[in-house]
Amino acid sequence: MGQGRRRGKRKTIVIVAEGAIDSDLLPISPNYLKDLLSEKLGLDTRITTLGHTQRGGVPCAFDRYLATMQGVEAVKAVLESTADTPSPMIGMRENKIIRIPLVDAVKLVSPPGPPLLS
């Protein structure tokens, strides 16, 4: 996130899955992340809970392709997981679908110092 800010990018979107939990099986709520981002990183943070009407709209071909490819990767992640597999974050890097441990993704945007989700 710091690199993006230095390049002039001012917006960041964080998506929290319904029922998200941390490594201690405690719920990760949107309010928790909002407070974390506001207090630890000093970001102007807002919460938007998408209802079914906001989730709508007419998808373009790329939207459909991206959703399908990320869905395929999510299913693979579930099928390949074991009890020791960390929760994955599925995203896109250099136009390729990627899967990395969620904790590693959080570290990429966390400031130096003690971990944010401890």
C-alpha positions as CSV (number, residue, x, y, z in Angstrom):
1,M,0.0,0.0,0.0
2,G,2.9,2.4,0.8
3,Q,4.3,2.1,-2.7
4,G,0.9,2.8,-4.3
5,R,0.5,5.9,-2.1
6,R,4.0,7.1,-3.1
7,R,2.9,6.8,-6.7
8,G,-0.1,8.9,-6.1
9,K,-2.8,6.2,-5.7
10,R,-5.1,7.3,-2.9
11,K,-7.8,4.6,-2.8
12,T,-7.6,1.2,-1.4
13,I,-10.5,-1.3,-1.2
14,V,-10.5,-4.0,1.4
15,I,-13.1,-6.8,1.1
16,V,-14.1,-8.8,4.2
17,A,-15.8,-12.1,3.7
18,E,-18.9,-12.7,5.8
19,G,-17.8,-15.0,8.6
20,A,-14.1,-14.2,8.3
21,I,-12.0,-15.3,11.2
22,D,-8.4,-14.8,12.3
23,S,-5.8,-17.5,13.2
24,D,-7.3,-17.7,16.8
25,L,-10.8,-18.3,15.3
26,L,-12.0,-14.9,16.4
27,P,-14.3,-13.0,14.0
28,I,-12.8,-10.3,11.8
29,S,-15.5,-7.7,11.5
30,P,-15.6,-4.8,9.1
31,N,-15.6,-2.4,12.1
32,Y,-12.5,-4.1,13.5
33,L,-10.6,-3.6,10.2
34,K,-11.9,0.0,9.9
35,D,-10.6,0.8,13.4
36,L,-7.3,-0.9,12.6
37,L,-6.8,0.9,9.3
38,S,-7.8,4.2,10.9
39,E,-5.7,4.0,14.0
40,K,-2.6,2.1,12.9
41,L,-2.3,3.5,9.4
42,G,-4.1,6.8,9.7
43,L,-6.3,6.1,6.7
44,D,-9.7,7.8,6.2
45,T,-11.8,4.6,6.3
46,R,-15.4,3.9,5.6
47,I,-17.5,0.7,5.6
48,T,-19.9,-0.2,2.9
49,T,-22.0,-3.3,3.3
50,L,-23.1,-4.5,-0.1
51,G,-26.7,-5.5,-0.4
52,H,-28.1,-7.6,-3.3
53,T,-28.9,-4.5,-5.3
54,Q,-25.3,-3.2,-5.1
55,R,-23.9,-6.5,-6.0
56,G,-25.8,-6.3,-9.3
57,G,-25.1,-4.5,-12.5
58,V,-24.3,-5.7,-15.9
59,P,-21.0,-7.5,-16.0
60,C,-18.7,-7.2,-18.9
61,A,-16.9,-10.2,-20.4
62,F,-13.8,-9.6,-18.3
63,D,-15.9,-9.4,-15.1
64,R,-17.3,-12.8,-15.9
65,Y,-13.9,-14.3,-16.8
66,L,-12.3,-12.9,-13.7
67,A,-15.1,-14.2,-11.4
68,T,-14.9,-17.6,-13.1
69,M,-11.1,-17.9,-12.8
70,Q,-11.1,-16.7,-9.2
71,G,-13.9,-19.1,-8.4
72,V,-11.9,-22.0,-10.0
73,E,-8.9,-21.1,-7.9
74,A,-11.1,-20.9,-4.7
75,V,-12.4,-24.4,-5.4
76,K,-8.9,-25.7,-6.0
77,A,-7.8,-24.1,-2.7
78,V,-10.6,-25.9,-0.8
79,L,-9.9,-29.2,-2.5
80,E,-6.2,-29.0,-1.8
81,S,-6.4,-27.7,1.7
82,T,-5.5,-29.7,4.8
83,A,-6.0,-28.8,8.5
84,D,-2.6,-27.1,8.4
85,T,-3.3,-25.0,5.3
86,P,-3.4,-21.3,6.0
87,S,-6.5,-19.4,4.8
88,P,-5.8,-18.2,1.2
89,M,-6.2,-14.8,-0.4
90,I,-7.1,-15.2,-4.1
91,G,-6.3,-12.2,-6.2
92,M,-4.7,-11.1,-9.4
93,R,-1.1,-10.1,-10.1
94,E,0.3,-9.3,-13.6
95,N,-3.0,-10.5,-15.2
96,K,-2.6,-14.0,-13.5
97,I,-4.8,-15.4,-10.8
98,I,-2.7,-16.0,-7.6
99,R,-3.2,-17.7,-4.3
100,I,-1.2,-16.6,-1.3
101,P,-1.7,-17.1,2.4
102,L,-4.0,-14.4,3.8
103,V,-1.5,-13.5,6.6
104,D,1.1,-12.8,3.9
105,A,-1.3,-10.6,2.1
106,V,-1.9,-8.7,5.3
107,K,1.8,-8.3,5.9
108,L,2.2,-6.6,2.5
109,V,0.0,-3.7,3.7
110,S,1.0,-3.7,7.4
111,P,3.3,-1.1,8.7
112,P,6.6,-2.1,10.4
113,G,6.3,-3.1,14.0
114,P,4.1,-5.4,15.9
115,P,1.6,-7.4,13.8
116,L,-1.8,-5.8,13.4
117,L,-3.8,-9.0,13.8
118,S,-2.3,-10.3,17.0
